[in-house]
């Protein structure tokens, strides 16, 4: 947040410090995650779990898995009829045999749909790349050899374990758009990428010529790292933290960032919680029918509650439900972190709250107790826990059957957006899906963190 304020708001270092970043385009490769949730005796509806704005992964692998599942469900249709029918009834009951998309009048085909992610994600990056070249690169530079044409810089973790998914996007960029990719860690970027303070151009020193001076301009920076504290092992020191200095250098340049710091911060749990407050979403729909649009969006919100200094009566009511009414099974405590493995559930949730709340007797309170939140809790939000339908599945990991049993799933929908520095949206479209499935007794999610496996939706 401090870095954002310095670069984009001119705090501490003045407006000149971030002028190139403010004029640069913004590229968002986003993934909004949902679960089916049932309240009372009503039918299942989609509820948003979170919005990922940085390193939104598995588009490549999920597209491949969907093609595999599409083939298998057609090739083995007879053998799978009972299995698929059981899972369909878990969600639909004795519903209809087809999906009627009343908004378009289209009757959708049953089965595993094909994800367009490996076409639309590279297409959005190509839009950002092309706009940068038109805005910054001269005709003479653009017509130079492919060895020196502008690049897309993939910022990756050292000893990256999710390389295959990233490579699929890299290959699609080249195959479909002839755009070259260079992969580097933040530490490598610190040593090999320079910033021209006058023009804002970022230049990668690739070596390779006789004098080792082959250089390529960075048109787009795509972050697949930089979201976790472990990505900055040398710390956040403005003089010695090489990863932090590299992140600052990239952000200050005129290259299009995916995401820039603003988009990155927009994906935090705190922003998600604030958007759920009454009147906030409506602010973004000032037109005549804006309230109706905001109301439709709100149907996808789960209960989200602040634990910071801004906590209101509704937030404290949820806290007290956990502390005094055995509500720990109906909520999740979430930190401002990406990836699985950091949430608190059940008794761990209630213990965490008790350890960070001051509880005193107060007859004026409905519960008879007054609760004061520790500042430590401000880095968390409290979220309503979702209960999706349980469906039978066989899960595989590392080529081996991990087990079979009842599972729950989470749907991720990719979207891409390109906007100018002034906020004009020039590209905005749906860009594919993924499905992650885990055994129903597992609290945490996340494929890379080992809690879930990639799967595919089956339209029914």
N, C-alpha and C positions, 0 to 999 in steps of 0.2 A: 504494500500500500504506500509506503514511504517513497519507493522508487517511482510508482505511478504519479504521485503528487509532484515529485521533482521534475519528471519528464513532461507530463501532460498539463500540469497546473502551474508550473513555474515556481514551485515552492523551493526555498533555500538557494537555488542556483540560477534563478531568473528564467524568463521565457525563451531566451536564445538557446539554452541548453537542450531543449527538446523540440526545436522548430521542425527538424526533418521528420521526426516521429509523428508529430501532429498533422503534417501534410500527407503522410503515407496512407495508402489504402489499408483496409483491414480485411482479412480473410478468416472466416469462421468455418471450421469443420466440426459440427456439433453432433452430440448424440443425446437424445432425451430418452430416459429409461422409464418403463412403466411396468406395473403389475396389475393383474386382475384382482379386484377386491369386492367382497360381498358384505353388505351391511343389512342386518336383519334378514328378512326373507326375500329381499330384492334380488334381481338378477345381477350378474357380475358386471362391473364397469371398470374402465381403465383409470388408474391413479398414477400420477407421476411420482417416481422415486427420487430422481435427481436429473439435472442437466449437466452434461460433461462438455466443457469448452476447450480443454487442452488434452492432447494425446488421446483423443477419442478412438479407441483401437478396435481391432478385429473385423474391420469392414472386409478386408481381403479374405481372411480365413473363413468368416461366416458366409460369404458368397460362395466359396468353394464347398463348404459343408451343405449349404442349401441345394446346390446342384446334385451332390451325392445323395441327399435324402430324397430329392425329387425323383431321381433315377430309381432308387430302391423301392419307394412306395408305389411306383408304376410297375416295375419289374416283378415285385413280389406282392402284388395287390391282393391276390387270393389268400395268401398266408397271413396278411396283416389286417384283414377285414375286422376280425373280432377285437384285436389289439387297438386299432384306431377308433373303432366304435365305442369301446369302453372309455377312452380318453375324451372323445367328443361329448359323450353324455355327462362327463364330469363337469363340463363347462356349460353345455347347451341344454341339458336335461333332455326332454323329448321334443327338441326344437325342430325347425324346418330343415329340409335337405339341402338348401342352397342359401348362399349369402346374397341378400338383396341390398345393394348399395343405393338406397333411395335418393341420395343426393345427386347421383349421376344417372339413375335409371338403369344401371348396369348390373347384371347378374354375374357374380364372380365365379371363376372356375374353382372347384374343389381341389385340394392337394397342396403341395409345397410351392409357394410362389418363388419366382426368381428375383434375386436382389440386384438392383442396378448400381450398387455401390461402387464397383470397380470401373464403371463408366462415368458416374456423376461426380465422385470425389476428384479424380484427375481432371475432369472438365472444369470444375471450379478453380482448381489450382492453375489451370491453363488460362482462365480468364484473368486471374490475378497477375500471372506472369506476363501475359500479353499487354495488360494495362501498364505494368511497370516499364516494359520495353518502350511503349509508345510515349510514356511520360518522361523517361530519363535517358534511355539509350539512344544515341544518334544513329542515323542511317549507316554511316561508315562502320560504326562499331557492330551494329546488328548483322552486317554482311560479312563480318570476319569469320575465320575458320571455326569449326565446331569445337575445337580444343579451347577456344577462349570465349564461347558464347555464354551469356548469363546462365546461372544455375539456380536450382532450388536446393536450399541447404536443409537437410534433415538433421535436427539436433537430437542425438540419441545418447543413451546411457552407455558408459564403458561396460564391456562384457554383456551387451544386450542379449536377452533371452527371447525376445519377441521379434527376432529379425525377419522371420518368414512373412509375417503379416505386413511388415513395413516394406519388404522387398517387392511384394505383389503390387503395392501402390507405385513404387519406383519404376517397375517394369511397365505398368500401364501408362505412366507419364511418358515414357520414351516411345512405347509402341504406338500410342494414339496421338501424341502431340510432339514427339521428338524434343522433349525437354529433358536435359541431363540433371541428375541428382548427385550431390556429394553428401556423404554421411560423416558427421564429426561429433565428438563429445564437447561439452562446454570448455573443458580444459584445453582441448585441441584448438578450439575456436579462439581462445585467448591468445594462443601462440601464432595462429595462421590466418586470422581474419582481421583486417584493419578497417578503420572508419576514417573517411575523408571529412574533416570537420566543416569544410566549406560547402561541399556538395551533398553530403550525407550518404555517399556511396560506400557500401560495404564490399571489400575485395578479398577474395580467397587466394592465397598464395599456394598454388598447387604444385609448383616445381615441375620437373619433367623435361625442360629444355636444357640446352647446353649450359646455360648460366643459372639454371634453377629458378627462373623468374617468370614462368607461365602463370598468369593471373586471370581469374574469372570473377566477374561481378555477381553479387548475390541479389537476385530479383525477389525471391520469396524465402522466408525463414519459416520452416515447419517444425514446431516443437513436439517431439515425442519424449522429451525429458524436460526437467526444469520445474516440475510441479511438487517435488518432494524434498524435504530437508536433506535427505541423503544424496541429492543431486548437487549439493554444495558442500563437499567434505572439507574444503579449506575455509569455510565460514563465510560470514557476510561482511567481512572487513572491506572497506572501500579502497584499501591499499594492497592487501595481500590475498583477499579472497578471489582467486583467479576465475572460478566458475561464476561468481556473482558479477565480477567485472565484465566477463564475456556476455552475460545476460544483459547487462546495462548497455554494452556497446551495440549489441544487436538491436535492442529496443530503440536506441537513439538514431539508428540509421534510417534511410529512406526506403529500404526494402519493405515489402508487404509482410507483416507478421501473421502467423497462424498458430496461436492467437496473439494479438497484442496484449499488453497488460490489462487494458480495460475489459476485453473479452474474457481474459483469464480470471479476473476478479469477479466477473458476472456469474461465473460458474460455482462460486462458493456457496456453502450451505446457508450462510447468513443472508446472502442476497435472495436465495430461494425462499427463505422464511419471511423476509420482508415483503417480497412480491405477493405472498399469500395474505397479507394484512388487507382488510377491507379498504377499498378506495385507491390502492396502489396500482393494480393492473388497470383500473379504469383511467388512470392518468395517461396511459399510452393509447387510449382510444377516445380522442376528443370529439370525433364525428357524431352525427345525430344518432346512429344506431350503436354507438360504442358500448353502452351499458349492456346491451344484449350480447355483443361479442365477448365482453369481459365475463359475463355470467356463464357463457358456454365454456370458456377457459377454466373458470373456477371449478367446474364439475370434475376436472382432472386433478385438483389439488387435494392432497391428504392434509390432515391437521398438522400444522407446523408452529412451534412455539419458541419464543426467545428465552434465553437464560442469562441475558446481559442486563446492563443498567436500564435498558428500555423495556424490560419485561412488564407487561400490563396485567390486568386482572385475569384475563383469559389465560395468559401464559402461566400465571401462578396457580390457577385452578388445575391445570394439567400437572404441574409439579406436585401439588398436594394430593392429587389422585394417586400418583406413584408412591408418595411417602406414607399416606395414611389410609388408602382405600384399596390396597393390593392391586394397583394399576400397572405394576411393572411389566406385566405381560402384554399390555396394550400400547406400549411406546418403545421407541428406540432412541438412544442418545448418540448423536453423530458429531464428530469433530470436523474442523475445516481441513480435511485431508482427502486425497484421492486414493483409489485402490481399496481393496477389501482388507478386513482384519483389524479395524480401528473402532468399531462400534461397540456399544454396551447394551446388553439385553438382560431381561429378567432380574435376578438377584444382583448381578453385577451392576446393572443400571441403578437399582434402588440404593445399593451400597455406595455407589459413586455420588449420588445426590446427597445422601445422608452425611457423607464425609465432607461435603462442600456446602452445607447449609447450616445456618444457625437457627435452631428451633426453640421457641419460647412459648410459654402459656399465654393465651390471650382470649378471654371470653368474648371479645368483640368480633372475633373471626368465626366463620361458619364451622370450621373444623375445631375450634377451640385452641388453635395454635397459630402462632405467627412464624413465618418462614422468611429468612433473609438469605439471598444467594451470594455465595463467594464470588469474587471477581474471576476466579479460576474457571468458573462455569461459562463465562462469556465466550470462550472459544468453541462451545458446543451449541447445538440446537436440540430440542426435543421434538421428535416426529411420531405421529400416529403410526402404529405398526400395521402393515398390510397383511391380509391373509388370502392368498390366491388359492385357486382350486388345486387339489392334489391329483396328479396323473401318473400312471405307471410308465416307467422308462427303464432302459438299459443304458448305463453310463460307461463310457470308455475313457481311459487315460493312458497315454504312452503306449498305445496299441494293445492294451489289455482291458478286459472287462473289469471295471471297478466294482460293479454290483448291479443289482436290479431291485426295484422297489418303487415306492411312492415318492414323487418329486414335485417341485414347484418351479416355475419359470418366470423370467423377467425379459420383457421385450425392449429392445433398443431401436430407436428410429433415427437414422442419420439425416442431417440437413446441412446445406452449405449456403453461405452468404458471403458476398463481396460488397464492401461499401467504401466510398471515398473518404478522405480525411474530413470532409465537410458533412459526412453522414448520409450522402445519397446512396441508396441501395441500387446496385447495378446488376446483381445476380442473387437469386434466392430460390432454392428448390429443395424438395424432398430428395433424399439421396440413398435410400436403401435401409436395410434392417439387419439385426442380429437377434438371436434368442440364446439366453444362457439358462441352463437347467442344473439344479442341484437337488440332492436328497432333502426331503421335507424336514428332517431333523437338524439340518445345518442352518445356523443363524446367518453367518456371513455370506457374502457373494464375491464375485470376481473370479475370472478364469486364470489370469496371470498369477494371482495369489493362491491358486490351488483349491478354491472352494467350489467352483462350478465348472461345467463343461459347455462347449458350444453346441447348440442345437438349431432347430428350424421350426417355424410355425407351420401348422397344417390347417389350411382354410377348410371350414366345414359348414 
